[in-house]
């Protein structure tokens, strides 16, 4: 009986964690969205300029953003953007882009 109660408690806790995971994923995307203007929607840049972030290694992305933030990597703009984030937020951003399937962005059609 004790095992059944423990199992039920674990299952219930797992079910309660799902909304938190979804909220974290949405929060991560909202943080990453600040990058979309330059790096393309979901980190898929048009023609690779600036570089696409989609599908890059999480630890690599995190290290680059931390180096921009800490002034260890030279930049024209990125050091300004990165300064506004905590390590936890940078981890979420890096995790978001690492999980996106890489692909080529298609430029929007010209408006006439």
N, C-alpha and C positions, 0 to 999 in steps of 0.2 A: 504494500500500500504506500509506503514511504517513497519508493521509486516512482510510482505513478504520480504522486503529488509533485515530486521534484521535476519529473518530465513535463507535467502540465504547466508548472510555474515557468520552466525554461521556454516552452512554446509560447506562453502568453507574453513573456518578456520579449521574445523575438518578434512577435506581432506588434508590440508597442514600439519597437525600435524602427519599424518600417517608415512611419511618418517622419521620424528624425532623419533617416537616411535620405528620404526624398527632399526634405527641407534643406539638408546640406548640399545636395546636388543642385537644387535651384539657387541656393546662395552662391555656390561655386560658379555657376553659369552667369549669375548677375555680376560677380566680380570680374570674370573673364570678358564679359561684354564690353568693358571699357577698352579692351584691346582690339575689338572688332573694327573700329574705324580705320586703323592702319593695317592690321594684320589680316583683315577679312573676316567675314562671318564664320564663326566657329574656328578661327585661326587658319583659314584657307585663303591665302593672299592671291591677288590677281597677278599673274606672271612672276610670282615669287619675290616681289619687292613691296614692302619689306618681307623678310622671310616668313614662310608659313610656319605656324606653331603646331598645327594639328598632327597628332601622332608622334611627336617628339618624345624622347625619354623624359619621364617625370623628374628624375633627379638632375638631369642636365638642365632642364628648364628652370627648376628651382634655384640651382646654383647660379645660373646666368642672371635671374631676376634679383637674387640677393647681392650679387656683385655690382649690378647697376645701382641698386639702392644704397649700398655701402660705399660707392665711389671707387670700387676696385676695377671696374670695367668702364673704359671711356665710352661716352655716348653723346649724342646731340639732344635727344629728347628722353630716352628711356630712364635715365637717372632721376629725372623729375617725376615721372609716373610711378616708378617703383618705390620712391620714398614714402608714399602714402599708405603702404601696406605693412601689416605685421607678418611675422614668419608664418603664422597659421593661415593667414589669407593668401600668402604666396604659395603655400603648400596646396591649398584648394585650387588656385588658378593653374598651377603646374599639373595637378592631377586631372583637372578638367580637360586641358589641351592634350595631355597624354592619352586620354581615353577617346578622343575624337578620331574617327577614321580619316586618314590623310586623303586628300584629293585636290584636284585643281578647281579653283574658283572660276566662274564664268563671269566676265564683265557684264554689267547691266547694259541693255541696249541704249543707244543714244536717244535722247528726247528731241523730237523735232517740233 
